[in-house]
Amino acid sequence: MKRDIGAVIGKYIDEHTDEVSPLLQELLKETEEKTGRAWWSIGKVEGKFLQLLIRISGTKNAVEVGTFTGYSSLMIAEALPDDGTLTTCETNEEFASIALSYFKKSPHGKKIRLELRPAIETLGELSSESMDFVFVDADKTSYSQYFDEALRILRQGGLIFVDNVFWRKKVLTNKITNENARAIAAFNEKIKRDDRVEKVMLDIRDGIYLIRKK
């Protein structure tokens, strides 16, 4: 019964949230056709929430850890001002190729710079306190490292938006055996104890940790 109610609520939320652009709908379709993993993309509701946060916070310079095929990248770029910038990090050439093809199709693609190498290298080259917003949705075992670098490169008051903090609800079990779930659980506890940031965990899709640098 709870599962049915959850599906009804999800459908209602979806119906009362703005639609994404036709280009993003096209990208999601191609992502499924070529990778079979469209569900890896953040989806409409989470994407629209991400966009609102970027606009409300006045973000100009953003970083994304984990491009995949570019759905969230374009969501972020759409919400940035005309002179805004997004540095997005990816290591998979196939995924990056799809993303780049859609960046070229979008009027907002000019705001995006894709780095095809380990994200920790790219983050390490960014200046301290130079960014307004960091979105993290990549390899789960590195979340703690990404957070440390995100905190360094963020200005005071900057935001970190972390996806998949429930890791398919595996972090909620008494005995966690999945490697990714263990890493996420440890990350969640780390953030909970960190008094340098304000934080709220949200039950959106696979869990979001929204973090603000004090």
Secondary structure, DSSP 8 states (H G I E B T S, - for coil): -HHHHHHHHHHHHHHTS----HHHHHHHHHHHHHHS-GGGS--HHHHHHHHHHHHHHT--EEEEE--TTSHHHHHHHHHS-TT-EEEEEE--HHHHHHHHHHHHHSTTGGGEEEEES-HHHHHHHS-TT-EEEEEE-S-GGGHHHHHHHHHHHEEEEEEEEEE-TTTTTGGGSSS---HHHHHHHHHHHHHHH-TTEEEEEE-STT-EEEEEE-
